[in-house]
Amino acid sequence: LDRSSAASDVYKRQIERQRREVNPHTLLELVTTATRQGDFLSAHAFLDELLVHVRHRNKNDSGLCECYMVFGKLVQAEGDLERAVQLYRACLAGVEFNKMIWGQYLLYLAGSAAEIDRHELTVKLLGTAETVDGTIQPLFPIERGDYNRLAEAACAHLGAKRFDAAWAQGREQEFMQVAEETVSILETALRVKDHATPTS
């Protein structure tokens, strides 16, 4: 019995040590990858682990915004766009101070706008994302693929002239201006009444 108890204690300490040493970036990528593959059960499991880890490291909730952003994408992929917009609103203030994820955030918003057929808004967001890509942080190849798919679909709806006009407008806008405007438009369109409590 004593040996069993001692082994259990060693096991618990090992699990806790692994939890402390886990790389949050790796967990974030696992959430994103599982979401893209439609493995929502695994995505939620990775997200739960990520939130526990990040909250342990960030007592004042700083650094949680990226977790909430990918959480928004996850519930959007599951079909809950209203919940996704609530989460995009909840993380916006934090995203403002993390320029490295601006492009990703804009693409998530563009996907949301496309879902409710706001094609000019989608293109405007893509224009701003292009500016971010060229001046702050290049889009990753998988994100560029998302960009291209959204652009092709929007152009098919709008035609080249309207597409180019909306894209040029987005190129001239600041990140926070277009992000705040878009979240507000989505909230109104979806009749979102309150912000989400960021729990999975």
Beta strands, then each sheet from edge to edge (+ up, - down):
end
